[in-house]
Amino acid sequence: MLLWFVVLYLMVSVGIGLLAATRVHNVKDFAVAGRSLPLPVVTATVFATWFGAEAVFGVSATFVKEGLTGVVADPFGSSLCLIIAGLLFSRYLYRLNILTLGDFYRMRYNRAVEVLTAVCIVASYLGWVAAQIKALGLIFFVVTDGAVSQPTGMILGAAIVLTYTTFGGMFSVAILDFVQMAVSIGGLLFIAWVVSGKVDGGTATVVSHAFDAGKLRFFPEMDPLKWVAFLGAWATMMLGSIPQQDVFQRVTSAKSARVALWGSVLGASIYFCFTFVPMFIAYSATLIDPALFGKLIEEDSQLVLPTLVLQHMPLAAQVLFFGAVLSAIMSCSSATLLAPSVTFAENVVRGFWPKMSDRHFLWVMRATLVGFTCLVLTFAMHSESSIFEMVENAYKVTLAGAFVPLVGGIFWKRATSQGALAAIFGGLFTWLLVEALVTGESGGAYAYALVGEEGIPPQLIGFAVSALGFVAGSLLPQWISHPAPAPRHSHHAAAQTHHVAHSATHSATHSTSHSDSHRPPR
């Protein structure tokens, strides 16, 4: 019975996504939903994009083992990322009227910077999307009681999400996000209510037990190594997530700059508060059946939530839970598949065929989406990392290679293409070198290099070198041409390029006081 409910829910979701696809007529509709989304939909899609597998399974499992200290990256770092992006960047980027974040790098710098940052952004999505696909495989495995293996479940889940995303693009993603946000919140709140009733003393007992066990302690012990690792994990997610296409797409899909700002802030606030619900449910499981879930925590903590629901919940609660989880994961999967595919098509492929028609370019975006899905599926099926580790590691590349050129290009008018290239090459080379030579591994939630007696995360070393290279490269004699070529999508290319290259500081600093009527002409 549960399986048939899940199948029915998936069919309805695909149907809604394909219905929304009828509104896609051109590239702008596909990539940014025609810049027409109202505040409730923008808020929902910001929330739903981030509330995925890592929030339901990864964060909750990590909290049960490590407490709040272990989840500093998500939800604390990720929520702050969305708030910072909304307050400092949303209005400025919205007024540029561009399709991707890579377009900004081309307008502000040059084609080389555009391609390099686009590759960084696309690479960062590999682990994040793979985490969602891996979670879909886990759901199908659990719901079918092992009849569908996890690899087969991954293929099935990827095919379902790919179907409506390929046809509907951002329109399908946004409409389904709005529906699935309601299902996710309602379903998980109901499960939390049922679970609290199974614990003697209810919610108060769960919170009190977590406090006594030290799970609610946020800051680490007074150990320099632990503090550096703690701050490194926080900064990686908070700053490395800002130069991301999915964040940018939600900003530019809004119908106005004001909606873009408040949609980001509200979506981030709801996400931060609601992420504690799966944590509460997972920790409650350890009190309901300590022997069973204590063993699961040691073997595979990601199975705590689904096992709790299947063994201790009535059928109605099981239907609501798996509906909510599928909603969260599918929303996040579709958004994170779309973002890198649009970026690669627009900022890498299109540069080789700049005169491509809108109709042909739309098909290129769809083909890229299919290709990236196959790549992600292969990675997910062969990766042994946990869902939380996949997501946490995803933002190292953008922190080391893309963050500094973005912030510097907006807030520092003396920034140059030479400085941006120095930041990208210096940051990425240093990060990868430290990871390879000192740690001997490329992953791990808190992989860090020993520098003297202090432990410094490799991506933070790369970030520091990127910042130094950016400043030095911009101030030293210039060997690389600047300013950048004109943007592809504006009828007023020269004026808009001048605006980006020479007025960035003023626009970004004072954007919150300007009305939406000051946008540059389209």
C-alpha positions as CSV (number, residue, x, y, z in Angstrom):
1,M,0.0,0.0,0.0
2,L,2.8,2.4,0.9
3,L,4.6,1.7,-2.4
4,W,1.4,2.5,-4.4
5,F,1.0,5.8,-2.6
6,V,4.6,6.6,-3.5
7,V,4.1,5.7,-7.1
8,L,0.9,7.8,-7.3
9,Y,2.7,10.8,-5.7
10,L,5.5,10.5,-8.2
11,M,3.0,10.4,-11.1
12,V,1.2,13.5,-9.9
13,S,4.5,15.3,-9.5
14,V,5.7,14.5,-13.0
15,G,2.2,15.5,-14.3
16,I,2.4,18.9,-12.6
17,G,5.9,19.5,-13.9
18,L,5.0,18.6,-17.5
19,L,1.9,20.9,-17.2
20,A,4.2,23.8,-16.1
21,A,6.4,23.0,-19.1
22,T,3.7,24.3,-21.5
23,R,4.7,27.8,-20.4
24,V,8.3,27.4,-21.7
25,H,8.6,29.1,-25.1
26,N,12.2,30.3,-25.1
27,V,15.6,30.2,-23.3
28,K,14.6,32.9,-20.8
29,D,11.5,30.9,-19.7
30,F,13.6,27.8,-19.3
31,A,16.5,29.3,-17.4
32,V,14.8,32.0,-15.2
33,A,11.0,31.4,-15.6
34,G,10.6,34.5,-17.6
35,R,11.5,36.6,-14.5
36,S,7.9,36.4,-13.4
37,L,7.7,34.6,-10.1
38,P,5.8,36.2,-7.2
39,L,7.1,36.4,-3.6
40,P,5.4,33.2,-2.3
41,V,6.9,31.1,-5.1
42,V,10.4,32.6,-4.8
43,T,10.3,32.0,-1.1
44,A,9.2,28.4,-1.7
45,T,11.8,27.7,-4.3
46,V,14.6,29.1,-2.2
47,F,13.5,26.9,0.7
48,A,12.9,23.8,-1.4
49,T,16.2,24.0,-3.3
50,W,18.2,23.7,0.0
51,F,15.8,21.5,1.9
52,G,16.9,18.3,0.3
53,A,18.6,15.0,1.1
54,E,21.2,16.5,3.3
55,A,18.7,18.4,5.4
56,V,16.4,15.3,6.0
57,F,19.0,12.5,6.2
58,G,22.5,14.1,6.3
59,V,22.0,16.9,8.9
60,S,19.8,14.8,11.2
61,A,22.2,11.9,11.2
62,T,25.2,14.1,11.8
63,F,23.3,15.9,14.7
64,V,22.6,12.6,16.4
65,K,26.3,11.7,16.3
66,E,28.0,15.1,16.8
67,G,25.4,17.5,18.0
68,L,25.0,21.1,16.8
69,T,28.8,21.5,16.5
70,G,28.8,19.0,13.7
71,V,26.1,20.8,11.7
72,V,27.6,24.3,11.7
73,A,27.9,24.1,7.9
74,D,24.3,23.3,7.4
75,P,21.9,24.8,8.4
76,F,23.9,27.6,10.0
77,G,26.3,28.3,7.2
78,S,23.8,27.7,4.4
79,S,21.1,29.9,5.9
80,L,23.5,32.8,6.3
81,C,24.6,32.3,2.7
82,L,21.1,32.9,1.5
83,I,20.6,35.9,3.7
84,I,23.9,37.5,2.6
85,A,23.1,36.7,-1.0
86,G,19.7,38.4,-0.6
87,L,20.8,41.5,1.3
88,L,24.1,42.2,-0.5
89,F,23.8,40.8,-4.0
90,S,20.2,40.2,-5.1
91,R,19.2,43.7,-6.3
92,Y,22.5,44.3,-8.1
93,L,22.5,41.0,-9.9
94,Y,18.8,41.2,-10.7
95,R,19.2,44.6,-12.5
96,L,21.9,43.1,-14.9
97,N,19.1,41.1,-16.6
98,I,21.4,38.1,-17.4
99,L,20.8,34.4,-17.6
100,T,23.6,33.0,-15.4
101,L,26.2,34.1,-12.9
102,G,28.8,33.3,-15.4
103,D,27.5,36.2,-17.6
104,F,28.5,38.5,-14.8
105,Y,32.1,37.3,-14.9
106,R,32.2,37.8,-18.6
107,M,30.7,41.3,-18.4
108,R,32.9,42.4,-15.5
109,Y,36.1,40.7,-16.7
110,N,36.5,38.6,-19.9
111,R,35.8,35.4,-21.6
112,A,38.6,33.4,-19.9
113,V,37.3,34.3,-16.4
114,E,33.7,33.4,-17.5
115,V,34.8,29.9,-18.6
116,L,37.0,29.2,-15.6
117,T,34.4,30.3,-13.1
118,A,31.6,28.4,-14.9
119,V,33.7,25.2,-14.8
120,C,34.2,25.8,-11.0
121,I,30.5,26.3,-10.5
122,V,29.5,23.2,-12.5
123,A,32.1,21.1,-10.7
124,S,30.7,22.2,-7.3
125,Y,27.3,20.7,-8.2
126,L,28.6,17.2,-8.8
127,G,28.7,16.2,-5.2
128,W,25.5,18.1,-4.2
129,V,23.3,16.6,-6.9
130,A,24.9,13.2,-6.4
131,A,23.8,13.4,-2.7
132,Q,20.1,13.9,-3.9
133,I,20.3,11.0,-6.3
134,K,21.8,8.8,-3.7
135,A,19.0,9.7,-1.3
136,L,16.4,8.8,-3.9
137,G,18.0,5.4,-4.3
138,L,17.8,5.0,-0.5
139,I,14.1,5.9,-0.4
140,F,13.2,3.4,-3.2
141,F,15.3,0.7,-1.4
142,V,13.5,1.3,1.9
143,V,10.0,1.6,0.5
144,T,10.2,-1.6,-1.5
145,D,11.8,-3.4,1.4
146,G,14.9,-4.1,-0.6
147,A,13.1,-5.3,-3.8
148,V,14.6,-2.3,-5.6
149,S,18.3,-2.0,-5.0
150,Q,19.9,1.4,-4.2
151,P,21.7,1.7,-7.6
152,T,18.4,0.8,-9.4
153,G,16.6,3.3,-7.2
154,M,19.1,6.0,-8.1
155,I,18.5,5.4,-11.8
156,L,14.8,5.4,-11.4
157,G,14.8,8.6,-9.3
158,A,17.2,10.4,-11.7
159,A,14.9,9.5,-14.7
160,I,11.8,10.9,-12.9
161,V,13.4,14.2,-12.0
162,L,15.1,14.5,-15.4
163,T,11.8,14.1,-17.2
164,Y,10.0,17.2,-16.0
165,T,13.1,19.3,-15.5
166,T,14.2,18.7,-19.2
167,F,10.9,19.9,-20.6
168,G,9.8,22.5,-18.0
169,G,13.1,24.1,-16.8
170,M,12.7,26.7,-14.1
171,F,8.9,27.0,-14.5
172,S,8.5,23.3,-13.6
173,V,11.0,23.5,-10.8
174,A,9.4,26.6,-9.3
175,I,5.8,25.3,-9.5
176,L,6.7,21.9,-8.1
177,D,8.8,23.6,-5.3
178,F,5.8,25.5,-4.2
179,V,3.6,22.4,-4.0
180,Q,6.4,20.2,-2.5
181,M,7.3,22.8,0.2
182,A,3.7,22.5,1.6
183,V,3.9,18.7,1.5
184,S,7.4,18.6,3.1
185,I,6.5,21.0,5.9
186,G,3.1,19.4,6.6
187,G,4.3,15.8,6.5
188,L,7.4,16.3,8.7
189,L,5.5,18.4,11.3
190,F,3.0,15.6,11.5
191,I,5.7,13.0,12.0
192,A,7.4,15.1,14.7
193,W,4.0,15.4,16.5
194,V,3.5,11.6,16.3
195,V,7.1,10.9,17.4
196,S,6.9,13.2,20.4
197,G,3.8,11.3,21.6
198,K,5.9,8.1,21.7
199,V,8.4,9.5,24.1
200,D,7.5,9.7,27.8
201,G,7.3,13.4,28.6
202,G,7.0,14.4,24.9
203,T,9.1,17.2,23.4
204,A,10.4,18.4,26.7
205,T,12.0,15.1,27.4
206,V,13.7,14.9,24.0
207,V,15.1,18.4,24.4
208,S,16.2,17.8,27.9
209,H,18.0,14.6,27.0
210,A,19.8,16.2,24.1
211,F,20.9,19.1,26.3
212,D,22.2,16.7,29.0
213,A,24.1,14.6,26.3
214,G,25.8,17.8,25.1
215,K,24.1,17.7,21.7
216,L,22.9,21.3,22.0
217,R,26.4,22.7,22.6
218,F,27.2,24.8,19.5
219,F,30.8,25.9,19.9
220,P,33.6,23.3,20.1
221,E,36.0,22.7,22.9
222,M,38.8,25.3,23.5
223,D,41.2,23.5,21.2
224,P,42.7,25.6,18.3
225,L,42.5,22.7,15.8
226,K,38.8,22.1,16.5
227,W,38.0,25.8,16.3
228,V,39.8,26.2,13.0
229,A,38.0,23.1,11.6
230,F,34.7,24.5,13.0
231,L,35.1,27.9,11.4
232,G,36.4,26.4,8.2
233,A,33.3,24.3,7.8
234,W,31.1,27.3,8.5
235,A,32.9,29.6,6.1
236,T,33.1,27.0,3.3
237,M,29.3,26.6,3.2
238,M,28.4,30.2,4.0
239,L,30.8,31.9,1.5
240,G,31.4,29.1,-1.0
241,S,27.6,28.7,-1.6
242,I,27.2,32.4,-2.7
243,P,28.7,32.0,-6.2
244,Q,26.2,29.4,-7.1
245,Q,23.8,29.3,-10.1
246,D,20.8,28.0,-8.1
247,V,21.0,31.0,-5.7
248,F,21.3,33.3,-8.7
249,Q,18.4,31.7,-10.6
250,R,16.1,32.3,-7.7
251,V,17.1,35.9,-7.6
252,T,16.6,36.5,-11.3
253,S,13.4,34.4,-11.6
254,A,11.6,36.9,-9.3
255,K,9.3,39.5,-10.9
256,S,11.1,42.4,-9.2
257,A,14.3,43.1,-7.3
258,R,12.4,43.6,-4.1
259,V,10.8,40.1,-4.5
260,A,14.3,38.7,-5.1
261,L,15.6,40.2,-1.9
262,W,12.7,39.2,0.4
263,G,12.3,35.8,-1.2
264,S,15.9,34.9,-0.4
265,V,15.7,36.2,3.2
266,L,12.3,34.6,4.0
267,G,13.3,31.3,2.3
268,A,16.5,31.2,4.3
269,S,14.7,31.9,7.6
270,I,12.1,29.2,7.0
271,Y,14.8,26.7,6.0
272,F,16.9,27.4,9.1
273,C,14.0,27.0,11.5
274,F,12.5,23.9,9.8
275,T,15.8,22.0,9.5
276,F,15.6,21.4,13.2
277,V,12.5,19.2,12.7
278,P,14.3,16.2,11.1
279,M,17.0,16.6,13.9
280,F,14.2,16.4,16.5
281,I,12.7,13.3,14.9
282,A,16.0,11.5,14.5
283,Y,17.1,12.2,18.1
284,S,13.7,11.1,19.3
285,A,14.3,7.7,17.6
286,T,17.3,7.1,19.9
287,L,15.0,7.4,22.9
288,I,12.1,5.3,21.5
289,D,14.4,2.3,20.7
290,P,17.9,2.9,22.0
291,A,19.2,-0.6,21.1
292,L,18.0,-0.6,17.4
293,F,18.9,3.0,16.6
294,G,22.2,2.9,18.5
295,K,23.3,0.1,16.2
296,L,22.0,2.0,13.1
297,I,24.0,5.1,14.1
298,E,27.2,3.1,14.2
299,E,26.4,1.2,10.9
300,D,24.6,3.7,8.7
301,S,23.0,6.7,10.5
302,Q,21.2,7.8,7.4
303,L,18.8,4.9,7.9
304,V,17.6,6.2,11.3
305,L,14.6,8.3,10.0
306,P,13.2,5.8,7.4
307,T,13.6,2.9,9.8
308,L,11.8,4.8,12.6
309,V,8.9,5.6,10.3
310,L,8.5,2.1,8.9
311,Q,8.7,0.3,12.2
312,H,7.0,2.7,14.6
313,M,4.5,4.7,12.6
314,P,1.0,4.0,11.2
315,L,0.5,3.8,7.5
316,A,-0.9,7.3,7.2
317,A,2.3,8.7,8.9
318,Q,4.4,6.6,6.6
319,V,2.7,8.0,3.5
320,L,3.1,11.5,4.8
321,F,6.7,11.0,5.7
322,F,7.8,9.5,2.4
323,G,5.7,12.0,0.5
324,A,7.5,14.8,2.4
325,V,10.9,13.3,1.9
326,L,10.4,12.7,-1.8
327,S,9.1,16.3,-2.2
328,A,12.2,17.7,-0.5
329,I,14.6,15.6,-2.5
330,M,12.9,16.0,-5.9
331,S,12.7,19.7,-5.4
332,C,16.4,19.9,-4.6
333,S,17.4,17.5,-7.3
334,S,15.6,19.3,-10.1
335,A,17.0,22.7,-9.1
336,T,20.5,21.4,-8.7
337,L,20.4,19.6,-12.0
338,L,19.1,22.6,-13.9
339,A,21.6,25.2,-12.5
340,P,24.9,23.7,-13.6
341,S,23.4,22.6,-16.9
342,V,22.3,26.1,-17.8
343,T,25.6,27.5,-16.7
344,F,27.7,25.1,-18.8
345,A,25.4,25.7,-21.9
346,E,25.4,29.5,-21.6
347,N,29.0,30.2,-20.4
348,V,31.0,27.4,-22.1
349,V,29.1,26.0,-25.1
350,R,27.5,29.2,-26.4
351,G,30.8,31.0,-26.6
352,F,31.8,28.7,-29.5
353,W,28.5,29.4,-31.4
354,P,27.5,32.9,-30.4
355,K,25.0,33.3,-33.2
356,M,23.0,30.3,-32.3
357,S,19.2,30.8,-32.5
358,D,17.1,30.9,-29.3
359,R,15.3,27.7,-30.4
360,H,18.6,25.8,-31.0
361,F,20.1,27.0,-27.8
362,L,17.1,25.8,-25.8
363,W,17.8,22.3,-27.1
364,V,21.5,22.6,-26.2
365,M,20.4,23.4,-22.6
366,R,18.2,20.4,-22.6
367,A,20.9,18.1,-24.0
368,T,23.4,19.5,-21.5
369,L,20.9,18.7,-18.7
370,V,20.7,15.0,-19.9
371,G,24.5,14.7,-20.1
372,F,25.1,16.2,-16.6
373,T,22.4,13.9,-15.1
374,C,24.3,10.8,-16.5
375,L,27.6,12.1,-15.1
376,V,26.0,12.8,-11.7
377,L,24.4,9.3,-11.6
378,T,27.7,7.6,-12.4
379,F,29.4,9.6,-9.6
380,A,26.6,8.8,-7.1
381,M,26.7,5.1,-7.8
382,H,30.5,4.9,-7.2
383,S,30.9,7.3,-4.3
384,E,31.3,6.0,-0.8
385,S,30.9,9.4,0.9
386,S,27.8,10.1,3.1
387,I,25.1,12.5,1.9
388,F,26.2,15.2,4.4
389,E,29.9,14.9,3.3
390,M,29.0,15.1,-0.4
391,V,27.1,18.4,0.2
392,E,29.7,19.9,2.6
393,N,32.6,19.2,0.2
394,A,30.7,20.6,-2.8
395,Y,31.5,24.2,-2.0
396,K,35.3,24.0,-1.6
397,V,35.9,24.6,-5.3
398,T,33.7,27.8,-5.5
399,L,35.2,29.2,-2.2
400,A,38.7,28.8,-3.6
401,G,38.1,29.8,-7.2
402,A,34.9,31.8,-7.7
403,F,34.0,33.8,-4.5
404,V,36.7,36.4,-4.5
405,P,36.2,37.5,-8.2
406,L,32.5,37.8,-7.6
407,V,32.7,40.0,-4.5
408,G,35.7,41.9,-5.7
409,G,34.0,42.6,-9.1
410,I,31.0,44.0,-7.4
411,F,32.5,46.0,-4.5
412,W,35.9,47.1,-5.9
413,K,36.0,49.2,-9.0
414,R,39.7,48.7,-9.5
415,A,39.3,45.0,-10.0
416,T,40.7,43.7,-13.3
417,S,40.6,40.6,-15.4
418,Q,44.3,40.0,-14.5
419,G,43.4,40.1,-10.8
420,A,40.4,37.7,-11.4
421,L,42.6,35.2,-13.2
422,A,45.3,35.4,-10.5
423,A,42.6,34.7,-7.9
424,I,41.2,31.7,-9.8
425,F,44.5,30.0,-10.6
426,G,46.1,30.8,-7.3
427,G,43.1,29.7,-5.1
428,L,42.4,26.5,-7.0
429,F,46.1,25.4,-7.4
430,T,46.9,26.1,-3.7
431,W,43.7,24.3,-2.4
432,L,44.4,21.2,-4.6
433,L,48.1,21.2,-3.8
434,V,47.5,21.3,0.0
435,E,44.7,18.6,-0.3
436,A,47.0,16.3,-2.3
437,L,50.4,16.8,-0.6
438,V,49.5,17.3,3.0
439,T,46.2,15.5,3.7
440,G,46.7,12.8,1.1
441,E,43.0,12.8,0.4
442,S,40.5,15.0,-1.5
443,G,37.5,14.7,0.8
444,G,36.4,14.4,4.4
445,A,34.1,16.7,6.3
446,Y,37.0,18.3,8.3
447,A,40.1,17.4,6.2
448,Y,42.8,19.9,7.2
449,A,46.4,20.5,6.6
450,L,49.0,21.0,9.4
451,V,50.6,24.4,9.0
452,G,53.0,24.8,11.9
453,E,51.1,23.7,15.0
454,E,47.7,24.9,13.7
455,G,45.2,23.0,11.6
456,I,43.9,25.0,8.6
457,P,41.3,23.6,6.2
458,P,42.9,23.4,2.7
459,Q,40.1,25.4,1.1
460,L,40.7,28.3,3.5
461,I,44.3,28.4,2.5
462,G,43.1,28.5,-1.2
463,F,40.7,31.2,-0.3
464,A,43.4,33.4,1.3
465,V,45.7,32.9,-1.7
466,S,42.8,33.8,-4.0
467,A,42.2,37.0,-2.2
468,L,45.9,38.0,-2.2
469,G,46.2,37.1,-5.9
470,F,43.1,39.1,-6.7
471,V,44.5,42.3,-5.1
472,A,48.0,41.9,-6.4
473,G,46.9,41.0,-9.9
474,S,44.6,44.1,-10.0
475,L,47.1,46.6,-8.7
476,L,50.3,45.4,-10.6
477,P,50.9,46.4,-14.2
478,Q,48.4,44.9,-16.5
479,W,49.4,42.3,-19.0
480,I,45.8,41.1,-19.7
481,S,43.3,43.3,-21.6
482,H,40.5,44.9,-19.7
483,P,37.6,45.9,-19.7
484,A,35.5,42.9,-20.8
485,P,33.5,42.3,-24.0
486,A,29.9,43.3,-24.2
487,P,27.2,41.0,-22.7
488,R,25.3,38.8,-25.1
489,H,21.8,39.4,-23.9
490,S,21.4,43.1,-23.7
491,H,20.3,45.5,-26.5
492,H,22.3,48.2,-24.7
493,A,25.6,46.3,-24.4
494,A,28.0,49.2,-24.2
495,A,26.1,51.1,-21.6
496,Q,25.6,48.0,-19.4
497,T,29.2,46.9,-19.7
498,H,30.2,50.3,-18.5
499,H,27.8,50.0,-15.6
500,V,29.2,46.7,-14.5
501,A,32.8,47.6,-14.9
502,H,32.8,51.1,-13.4
503,S,29.8,51.5,-11.1
504,A,29.8,48.2,-9.3
505,T,30.7,49.5,-5.9
506,H,28.1,52.2,-5.9
507,S,25.3,49.9,-7.2
508,A,26.0,47.1,-4.7
509,T,26.4,49.3,-1.7
510,H,23.3,51.4,-2.3
511,S,21.0,48.9,-4.0
512,T,18.7,48.5,-1.1
513,S,17.7,52.2,-1.2
514,H,17.0,52.3,-4.9
515,S,13.6,51.5,-6.4
516,D,13.1,48.8,-9.0
517,S,12.5,51.5,-11.7
518,H,16.3,52.1,-11.9
519,R,17.0,48.8,-13.6
520,P,19.1,49.1,-16.8
521,P,17.0,48.7,-20.0
522,R,16.6,45.2,-21.3
